[in-house]
Amino acid sequence: MKFGTKAIHSGVEPDSSTGAIMTPIYQTSTYVQRSPGDHQGYEYSRTHNPTRTALQNNLAALENGKHGICFSSGLGAIDAVIKLFNPGDEIISTSDLYGGTYRLFTKVYEKYGIKFHFVPMTNVDLVAEKINENTKMIWAETPTNPMMNIVDLRALSKLAKGNNLLLGVDNTFASPFLQNPLDLGADIVMHSVTKYLGGHSDVVMGALVVNEDELAQRLIFIQNACGAVPGPQDCFLVLRGIKTLHIRMERHSQNGKTIAAYLKNHPKVEKVYWPGFEDHPNHDIAKSQMRDFGGMISFSLKGNKLEDARKVMESFKLFSLAESLGGVESLCGHPATMTHASIPKEEREKVGLVDSLIRLSVGIEDAEDLKNDLAFALSRI
Ligand SMILES: *Cc1c(COP(=O)(O)O)cnc(C)c1O
């Protein structure tokens, strides 16, 4: 089946008791057994819930994987991955990592003796240099947040396989429609389902998709043992959101292209970061591993003044100033003071995350209105 068909049909079956075409919200914590141990596959909703099962199977299909495993947030999903490891193990990740993941790694797991290295992953040689006998996993993100760097997943996978390491990829920014890391050699794909998969800014959720059975069993064990599972109502909302993922992503990408080009020609804009530009440093890799380039764009202002960035963001009427991304409505954010405030300023500036940088999550509104909103806000500085 092609992507749009899988988005609508995979994992979901008409309900066996009534024929309901939509998977019911099984709002139940437990399931009655006829006799001890004699049940219908469901015992307790931390372990299994039919609404969650439908979503997990749907997500697995969208990522061309065998096992989908859902969590109560994206960070809950990453947390489960790190619990695969032991004190003394080392993980190599990217230096412009999502701020919350950086915080989880450095403020929580370093305390438990797991060591993290952060390198600019666009240079795979720098990743290779950090590998030693304790290294267990490479954790990648592409496109990166908020600098929109593209990491070569095939090259990373080759490096990981050659050194017996797991490759985990945070695929949140791309969504399964734009990129399928398992097909490129990754072992674990992670999503903040909160973003494009949910798509309507009404759910917080995370997911992992893997192919390998043994790895899946270890992660499913952690899901149940640690308990960060989503509720059935949220699973229903995400199943509903996913039914339009393919058409939403097409429009996000189309609007992204229009807005990126508009900003690039604007006299008050210093630099625009969007992987669809032919002069983006990793455009060729983006083209080879992504179906399209999406609606995430960052840009900095001439003069690089925090005050100007603030003024622009206060002047928008359509781009709402808010954390998060990937919803149908356009959002803007200020990485230096919002999502990436937990990363020290020197670290931030090393990767181009300057004070005037504004990140846009271009929604699926009419592009003409979005352009007018940008024109107005930029005219205020
Ligand atoms: C939002 C986000 C996360 C964290 O997901 P939550 O659902 O907020 O816990 C992780 N990675 C990326 C790239 C994100 O955008």
The ligand as an ORCA input file, in Angstrom:
! r2SCAN-3c Opt
* xyz 0 1
  C       8.889     18.274     20.771
  C      10.089     17.473     20.433
  C      10.554     16.457     21.286
  C       9.903     16.158     22.626
  O       8.617     15.692     22.462
  P       7.444     15.945     23.558
  O       6.273     15.297     22.940
  O       7.333     17.412     23.740
  O       7.926     15.283     24.817
  C      11.663     15.729     20.892
  N      12.298     15.993     19.724
  C      11.888     16.964     18.897
  C      12.629     17.184     17.623
  C      10.779     17.731     19.214
  O      10.386     18.704     18.391
*
